[in-house]
Amino acid sequence: MKEDTEIVSKGRDIEDDMRIVNAPVFHASTVLLPNAKALKSHDLKYNYGRRGSPASFAFKKSLAELEGGYDAVLTPSGLAAISTAILTFVKAGDHILVTDSCYAPTRRFCEVMLKRLGIETTFYDPTIGAAIDRFFRDNTRLVFCESPGSQTFEVQDMPAISKAAHAKGILVIADNTWASPYFHKPLTLGADISLQSITKYVGGHSDLLMGSITAPKKHWDALFHTHSILGSSVGPDDVYLAQRGLRTLAVRMRQHQENALKVAQWLENRPEVKRVLYPALPSHPQHDLWKRDFAGASGTFGVVLTTPPSDAVESMLDGYIHFGIGYSFGGYESLAITVDPSTSRSATSWDSSKTGLRYHIGLEDPDDLIADLEAGFARLKENTP
Ligand SMILES: Cc1ncc(COP(=O)(O)O)c(C=O)c1O
């Protein structure tokens, strides 16, 4: 079965043969057991709301199959997926390696929570590849990748990192939020665990928060138990929305890519722009790695202007008609924010004397977006003293 077909049809084998296309929503905390004997059984699929509902089981199954894993857990946010995945594999006294380009709250989780639990984190340059082995210690337990990186968009050599890690019995966890499982499958490139913020491209409509973690069979029990112990669960309405988002993931991702490429190429030729950080552009330093390991690019990229941060840049953003100012990405609507990666880097440097921006290119007509950006550059010029 081709992937686009899988996306619309997997996870439809709902119990009771109800013949409903979408797994229905059950609002349930209490599940009534068939008899007192069942209290001693741990095999009931549904025994309490936190365990899941027909919709969450259907959705998990679709995700796991799309990512090439055995099964998946759902978490109340992408950040909860990150913390749950890491906590599954570490204990006091362990050391972990985390990409310097990680989502900033991932860094905070390591620097605050893991430190408190006696787990040490070293941040590494995301372009390190196989040379990551120079950071391995006897107590290194896992490598946490995010490719491309948040805000700076470096693509990592996942197969090389995984090979080096596995040679020492070290696990690899990948945050796959940017590409979504439609364009990138870390488990097929050597990663042991793939997680994502469902909030972004799978949800796709800016109306829910959720995360997922997919594991192969050999790591499933560990992940399932940690997830249960932490008490993570997701509401049935959000699962329904996420499942609905997944059904159109393929067409949305292709359109995000087409629109983003057109806008990114236009931006690259503007005098106000120093660099566009988009792996799909041949000018991106790891474009070849992206071509080798990804089936496509999402609609999110970075831009560095030739000018420093200023009120004029803010007026450029404030006047956009189609680009909202908002922290997320992955929805059908375009977004823009200013960024300063230097505030969340320790192993690499970032020159913040020039304005950093992150754009999410939505499903609007790219010509309208380009006109909006062009008017923004006119405002930038007008308001620059
Ligand atoms: C790469 C990446 N991972 C994880 C997250 C966290 O997702 P959530 O907002 O669903 O907690 C984000 C959010 O922006 C992200 O960009």
The ligand as a Gaussian input file, in Angstrom:
#p B3LYP/6-31G(d) Opt

LIG

0 1
 C       10.816000      20.827000      17.495000
 C        9.764000      20.913000      18.546000
 N        9.613000      19.884000      19.399000
 C        8.694000      19.924000      20.369000
 C        7.874000      21.011000      20.538000
 C        6.896000      21.039000      21.676000
 O        5.609000      20.823000      21.236000
 P        4.337000      21.271000      22.070000
 O        4.169000      22.728000      21.834000
 O        3.254000      20.425000      21.503000
 O        4.620000      20.958000      23.505000
 C        7.972000      22.098000      19.671000
 C        7.094000      23.261000      19.834000
 O        7.281000      24.298000      19.224000
 C        8.957000      22.048000      18.655000
 O        9.140000      23.082000      17.816000

